């Protein structure tokens, strides 16, 4: 009975927190460009086209971590949900002279963004078909 009371109290305390303060976060440095596809396609149903090939294995691993946790932890956590972003970096277009203005860019990837957004005009983002990114030695 005591274990049930403690579990209920922990769940109550966590429910009182705002969503951003109770989310588990973790930085990953030097991550591979792709974690690879999921071995279980049902885990990535409803994802934006092409996201499984990049983040599917990460979804599987996060789900495995939750499944390996105790029943008490599973009861107060949801299935994995994540997005990935880069640190901001400077971009200098190659076709402009060196004295041209530069810009700061931060990339964000969310495998289910189309479920949360409504496209009002234009097209959804597509894989980049242009030059590959490279960093200058002056960074």
ABEGO torsion letter per residue (X at the ends): XAAAAAAAAAAAAAAABBAAAABBBBBBBGBBABAEBBABAAAABGBBBGAAAAAAAAAAAAAAAAAABBAAAAAABBBBBBBBBBBBBBBBBAABBAABBBBBBBBBBBAAAAAABBBABEBBBBBBABBBBBBBAAX
